[in-house]
Amino acid sequence: MGTTIMDTLQAINTRKSIRKYTNEAISDEMIHELLNSGFCAPSARNRRPWHFVVIQDRAKLKKLSEYGKYYKMLNEAPLAILVCGDTDLLEHDYIINDCSAAVQNILLSAHAMGLGAVWLGVKIDSMKEWYQTEFELPQHIIPVACISIGHPDEIRESSDRYEESKVHYEKFTR
């Protein structure tokens, strides 16, 4: 196997959710690279329905940290990326798939760059209106996920997460 494949596998196998950050800013170059990684995600029929809202304003990050039940770390994070999907470009179910692939690309890229990040879910049914108001999203743009990103102020060890009992060949078996 080539070095690139091993680096990719290592990134996948060692990435952990990081919720504690230093106060060091994220450079514009790093933000560009993170966003580019999101743009490189696979997409149904190549519709690329994603939009990314970059959030660095302390007041907005604080408000977000108070809004979402599991968003507390945003009060300390220097950066959040709100991943949204465009319903004019693709149906809702495929938007969730496409935007989730973009989120994973951003998470892996953050880890590869030495940053810490955590995927924060968005309950579209109950949180959509708040996000649309707070970030002035048009009606056809739906929030899918929020990613908290920063320079890590914690170390989380990785472990083997393979679960043989959840692997099935040809049909689901118990």
N, C-alpha and C positions, 0 to 999 in steps of 0.2 A: 504494500500500500504506500502511496505517496505521502509526503509530509502534509500536504493540504488536507487530505482526507483525515489523517490522524488529528490535525489541529481542529477540524470540524467536529469529529467525534468527541474529542476532549472537551470542546466548548459545550456540546450538547450534554455530555455526561457529568460535567462539573458545575453547570449553571445552577444557582440557587436564588431564591427570592431574597432580596436585601431590602430591609426596611429602615436601616439607620445609616445616615450620611454625614460626612464632614460638611463644613460650610464652603468648601471649594467650588467655584463656579464651573460650569460645563462650557468648554470653548465652542465658538460658532462652528469650527471645523468638525468637532465631534458631533454636534447637533446635525450638521449637514450629512455626515456619514450615517448616523442613526436613521435619519429620514430616508436617505437613499436605500438603505437596507429594507425599509418598509416598502418602498416603491419596487423593489426587486422580487417581492413575493409573487407566488403563482396566483392566477386569477381566472375564474370561470369565464370562458369565451373571451379572455383577455380584455375584459371590460374595465378593470382597474378602478373599482368604485370608491376607493379610499380617499379621504381627506385627512390631514393631520393638523391639529391645532396645537401649536407650541406654546406652553404656558411657563413663564418665568417670573411674572409679576408676583411679589411676595403676598400682596393682599389677596390675589386670586387663588394662590396655592393654599393660603390659610383658610379661605372660605371653602375651598374644596375639601380640605382636611376635616372641617367641621360638618360638611354635608354627608359624605359617604361614611357608612358605618365602619368600614375597614380602611379608611383613607387617612388615618391619623398621621402617618409618616410624611404626608405631603406638607405638613407644617414645617418640616426641616429640609425637605428636598429642594434642590436648586432648579429642578426641571420636571415638568410633566408633559406628556404628549397624549392628547386626546385623539383617539383613532375613531373616525366617523366613516359612515358609508352613504353613498348617494343612491337613493331609491329610484332616481330617474335613469340610472345606468344599469341597474341590476335588481332582481327580486330580493326581498328581505332575507330568505334562507341562504342564498348564495353570498349576500353581503356579509353575513356573519362568518361564513367560511373564509372568504377572501380577506376580510379585515383581521381575522384571527391569525391567518398566515403572516400578515404584515406585522402583527404584534410579536409573534414568535421570532421573526427575523430581527426586529428591533431589540428584543431581549437578548438574543444570542450575540448580536453585534455589541451591545452594551457590555456584556460579559467579556467578550474578546478584547475590548478596549480598556478593560480594567475598571469599568464602572459597575455599580450595583443598580438593580432595577427590580421592580415587582409589578406584575400584571394585576390591575384593579378592575374587577368586573363592573359592568353597567347593566342594571336591570332596565331593559329598554321600555317595558310597559310602564314602570313606575318612575323612572328617572329621566326619561326622554325630554319631557317638558321643561324640567329644571335646567338641564344642560342647554336646551335650545334657547332658553331665555338668557341664561348666564353668559353664554358664549356666542349669542346672536346667530345661531344656526338656522338656516332656512328650513322650512317644513320637510323638504325632501332629503335633508341631511340628518342621519340618525347617529347618535353616539353609540359606539360598540364597546370600547374599552378605554381605560386610562392607564398610562404607564408612568409610575414614579421612578425617577432616575437621579442618581447622584454618585459622588465618590464614596465608596463604602467605608463605614465606620463600624463594621462588624465583619467577622469571618464565620462563615457557615460551612462546615465540612460536608462533602458529598459522600453518598453511599450508593451501593448497588440497589437500584430500585426495580429491577426485573422481577416480575411476578409470574411464575410458571402457571399458576392456577387461573390466570386470565388470558392464557394463550390457547386458541382453539384452531384445529386444522379441519378444513372442509365443512364443518358444522359446529354449532355450539354444543359443548358437552359439559357436564358437571363433574 
